[in-house]
Amino acid sequence: MENTPPPNKFVEVNGEFVKRLDEHLILAEERGGKTEKIEQRIERWHVGKEIPLAVIATLVIQTVGIVWLAAVTVTRVGDMRENIVVDKAALVIDQKRQDDDSRRSEDRVILRLDKFDAKLDRLIEKR
């Protein structure tokens, strides 16, 4: 019959019971009549002394910068879309105005040509 270890003092790793001590596990194995102690790190996420605060600060600043840049880009794209709509409306108005101006110019040219024809007809009749 197997002895079950007390709860929270031991954990099972790869089928063997391991004693838990703070952040390390101490595993006792029998090898050739000798007991060896092997330390293993507990498998969990943590920030240790290995990661400098400067790296963490840099990552935070870069993340904030990227989010800010994305927000500014979205705003600029929105503004550009609005400008395109306004520019298209202005272009339509300008084209209408140019069409009206060209019609007026054509009408003036036709009126002058009609006057010129009338004067030529009078001159021809006088001869």
KAJOJO-V866659 format. One record per run of one state. SS is the DSSP state (H for helix, E for strand, C for the rest). FROM is the first residue (numbers start at 0). TO is the last residue. If there is no record, write none. Layout:
BEGIN
SS:FROM:TO, SS:FROM:TO
END
This chain:
BEGIN
C:0:8, E:9:12, C:13:14, E:15:20, C:21:22, E:23:30, C:31:32, E:33:40, C:41:51, H:52:125, C:126:126
END
